[in-house]
Every structure is written in structure tokens, then in C-alpha cells.
Amino acid sequence: MILVEHITKQFVQPARFRVPAVTVQAVSDMSFSADNGSITGLLGANGAGKTTSLRIVAGLLSADSGRVLIDNIDVRENPRAALARIGCLSDSRGLYPRLTARENVIYYGRLQGLSQMAAVKRTDELGELLDMRELLDRRTDGFSQGERMKTALARALIHDPANLLLDEPTNGLDVVATRRLRDALRHLASPAGGSKCIVFSSHIMQEVERLCADVTVVAGGRNVARGTVQALCQQTGCEDFEDAFVALAFSPAAASGVTA
């Protein structure tokens, strides 16, 4: 389970030449939660604060205020224990191009504390789960976007974390690769897949609508609404989820910081 409470984050862009320093409020009083055995969507336009929020949850950035709990462990107070329970698929896949997919995944498993034997066994299991057996012994240099995504997802899952963070995972994927990813995530959230807690960040309405049991709408660095797709449509009086998102994320209330 992931609990995010009232986190904020500012960045200062230093002065250059005749341009003065600028303070950017990337996240403003962001709160959301994600349950075990469920896929929770963070839905927002580009620049809404989704990626910064996930980087704070993953321990890559420190919040200026607020707190993050991973399975009731505070990330700030006990980062090693909290982050060991997270697998992260970031917007930058970060694979080593001269290594095979298998070597990339095993290497990350070793960094996570797995023995060589355990990492090899787990990599073979993930090859089956993610339908990437034919990719394992190929160098990742030259992989398609879908093949890179599979490898990065296997790397995030190598230590069998209870919680999974996915930042825009369908970017650049074709229809077949997107459908396979969707099936894999549904399996991981099911009892057969370990009832994992999955946070799925996206700006693509259709993916969130098809995949997520619960949705947090993000705008201006804060959450402006939360509920199921059906509930958000009912809240806005819109039959179409895209129309509901526009009404929530670009409303005067969202711009003024009022949370629904």
C-alpha cells in the first residue's frame, strides 16, 4: 500500500545572463493512496506534477513537506526498508545497451540483494510472465520501444516488490505491446500475481479508463478529484471520460487549487 500525504516540491531555476531566477512549484499539496491488489491511476496533462510526485514516492527526490508511506514505512525516516518494497518503471528506461536483456535484469537483481541463482531463476520466470523469452539473450541496443519496456518492467519486478510505480509506461508502444502490458499488469494486481499495489501514471484517458480501478486526477501539482471512472463521470455530469477529465483538470476550481 502506498500513502502520499500533502507533499510539496519546488525547483529553483538559477539566473542566467539577463534572465532572473525562477521558482517553479512542481507539486502543491499532493495527496493520494493506492491499495494492494489494485491499479490506481494518476491522470493528468503533461506538466501536471505526476512524474515529480512519483519520483518523490520512489525516493529519487525529497519532498519539501508532507510524507510518503510504503506499507506503513516512512520513506524519509527509513528509506532503505521502504524503497526495497518498490519496483519502479520510470519515464527513462535506462537500460545498458551492450548487455542482453537477461544481463540487464540479473544485474539489477544482484543490486537488489538477490543471489546469482535466485536472480537467474526469477529472470526466467519474468520471461514467461512478460512473454519475452525470445528477447532475453539479445543485446538491448536496437530494441524497439515495446521490447525496451518489457525489459525495464522485468528489471522493476526482479525482486518481487509488493508495490509497483509506472510512469507513462505506454508511451511509444504499439497496440499489441500496449495490450500485452495491460494483461501483465492485471495479472500482477490479481491474487495469482501477488495482489500487487500498482500506481499507473498517464495522460492517456483510454488507458486509465480500461485499466485502473481508482483514478486520481492531477492538475497544477495537486490532486483535484478522485474516484472510479464511473464516479468521476457522474460527478461532472459527463458521459464520456475524456470530457469528465477536461471538466475536472481545467476547471476554475482546479486552477484555484480547490480539491474535489
Beta strands, then each sheet from edge to edge (+ up, - down):
strand 1: 2-13
strand 2: 22-34
strand 3: 38-43
strand 4: 65-70
strand 5: 73-74
strand 6: 86-89
strand 7: 163-167
strand 8: 197-202
strand 9: 214-219
strand 10: 222-227
sheet 1: 2+ 1- 4+ 5-
sheet 2: 6+ 7+ 8+ 3+ 9+ 10-
end
